[in-house]
Amino acid sequence: MSLRERQEALVRALVADGPVPDGFDPDEVAAAGAVCRHKRDAHAAHAEAPRRTGWLPRRG
């Protein structure tokens, strides 16, 4: 298995509840995956928040 394939497998385990690759502690991967998903969801929610479309008026 190439490095790219191993990295893809680890990312799937972290963010998509994929199987944990050989050589990794399933509990550690689950904990790290929960953090990754929380951060992803928090950033996604922030990106959907309305943004200001104009500049604030200048003062005096």
Secondary structure as the mmCIF struct_conf table of DSSP 4:
data_model
#
loop_
_struct_conf.conf_type_id
_struct_conf.id
_struct_conf.beg_label_comp_id
_struct_conf.beg_label_asym_id
_struct_conf.beg_label_seq_id
_struct_conf.end_label_comp_id
_struct_conf.end_label_asym_id
_struct_conf.end_label_seq_id
HELX_RH_AL_P HELX_RH_AL_P1 LEU A 3 VAL A 15
BEND BEND1 ALA A 16 ALA A 16
HELX_LH_PP_P HELX_LH_PP_P1 GLY A 18 PRO A 21
TURN_TY1_P TURN_TY1_P1 ASP A 22 GLY A 23
BEND BEND2 PHE A 24 PHE A 24
HELX_RH_AL_P HELX_RH_AL_P2 PRO A 26 ALA A 47
TURN_TY1_P TURN_TY1_P2 GLU A 48 GLU A 48
BEND BEND3 ALA A 49 ALA A 49
BEND BEND4 GLY A 54 GLY A 54
HELX_LH_PP_P HELX_LH_PP_P2 TRP A 55 ARG A 59
#
